[in-house]
Amino acid sequence: MANDIGSPHSIEGNNPQILDDDVLKIKEKYSIIMEVMPREITDYRLYSYIDEWLGTPYKKQSLEKQKAVDASYLIQALFSEVYEETFPKTPDGIFRSKMLQLFTGRMFLKEGDIIFFRYDKSHPISDVGLYLHNDRILACTSKGLNIYNFNDEYFQLRFVAAGRLKDKK
């Protein structure tokens, strides 16, 4: 059987989870962006959700696809819709949530962890981002909501901690 790259359907054996074509497109797109193998992209709901928001301009206290977004509002909405967990809409409120296990070691970061930043002295927790893979994060800057390299000095100087949802008991 020839390998039909342009075919909308995956080849038997190349899709052991039997994922639909939309999920396969998300896996492929984000594996390229993250520079990882497609099998490492596991949280399809997360990537499908953020896919519709990428490129949205930043605007404080906003949440309107492709018009305006604040990272903490997006994180609150994403966790509500994708993981059925409700956070406050402020960076500090998310940071103080009892649903998160906080940590500071970057080596422990996993897909879907919330990252906390400090941009000004009057707000110890000023903003949030989302860890994706391979030192790539989802964050809002003056350039809008996009995927950025977490190793950039801009983020490194502002990183405070990260948080992961606690296991439900």
Secondary structure in CASP SS format (residue, H / E / C, confidence):
PFRMAT SS
TARGET T0000
AUTHOR 0000-0000-0000
METHOD secondary structure of the structure
MODEL  1
M C 1.00
A C 1.00
N C 1.00
D C 1.00
I C 1.00
G C 1.00
S C 1.00
P C 1.00
H C 1.00
S C 1.00
I C 1.00
E C 1.00
G C 1.00
N C 1.00
N C 1.00
P C 1.00
Q C 1.00
I C 1.00
L C 1.00
D C 1.00
D H 1.00
D H 1.00
V H 1.00
L H 1.00
K H 1.00
I H 1.00
K H 1.00
E H 1.00
K H 1.00
Y H 1.00
S H 1.00
I H 1.00
I H 1.00
M H 1.00
E C 1.00
V C 1.00
M C 1.00
P H 1.00
R H 1.00
E H 1.00
I C 1.00
T C 1.00
D C 1.00
Y H 1.00
R H 1.00
L H 1.00
Y H 1.00
S H 1.00
Y H 1.00
I H 1.00
D H 1.00
E C 1.00
W C 1.00
L C 1.00
G C 1.00
T C 1.00
P C 1.00
Y E 1.00
K C 1.00
K C 1.00
Q C 1.00
S C 1.00
L E 1.00
E E 1.00
K C 1.00
Q C 1.00
K C 1.00
A E 1.00
V E 1.00
D C 1.00
A H 1.00
S H 1.00
Y H 1.00
L H 1.00
I H 1.00
Q H 1.00
A H 1.00
L H 1.00
F H 1.00
S H 1.00
E H 1.00
V H 1.00
Y H 1.00
E C 1.00
E C 1.00
T C 1.00
F C 1.00
P C 1.00
K C 1.00
T C 1.00
P H 1.00
D H 1.00
G H 1.00
I H 1.00
F H 1.00
R C 1.00
S C 1.00
K C 1.00
M C 1.00
L E 1.00
Q E 1.00
L E 1.00
F E 1.00
T C 1.00
G C 1.00
R H 1.00
M H 1.00
F H 1.00
L C 1.00
K C 1.00
E C 1.00
G C 1.00
D C 1.00
I E 1.00
I E 1.00
F E 1.00
F E 1.00
R C 1.00
Y C 1.00
D E 1.00
K C 1.00
S C 1.00
H E 1.00
P C 1.00
I C 1.00
S C 1.00
D E 1.00
V E 1.00
G E 1.00
L E 1.00
Y E 1.00
L E 1.00
H E 1.00
N C 1.00
D C 1.00
R E 1.00
I E 1.00
L E 1.00
A E 1.00
C E 1.00
T E 1.00
S C 1.00
K C 1.00
G E 1.00
L E 1.00
N E 1.00
I E 1.00
Y E 1.00
N E 1.00
F C 1.00
N C 1.00
D C 1.00
E H 1.00
Y H 1.00
F H 1.00
Q H 1.00
L C 1.00
R C 1.00
F E 1.00
V E 1.00
A E 1.00
A E 1.00
G E 1.00
R E 1.00
L E 1.00
K C 1.00
D C 1.00
K C 1.00
K C 1.00
END
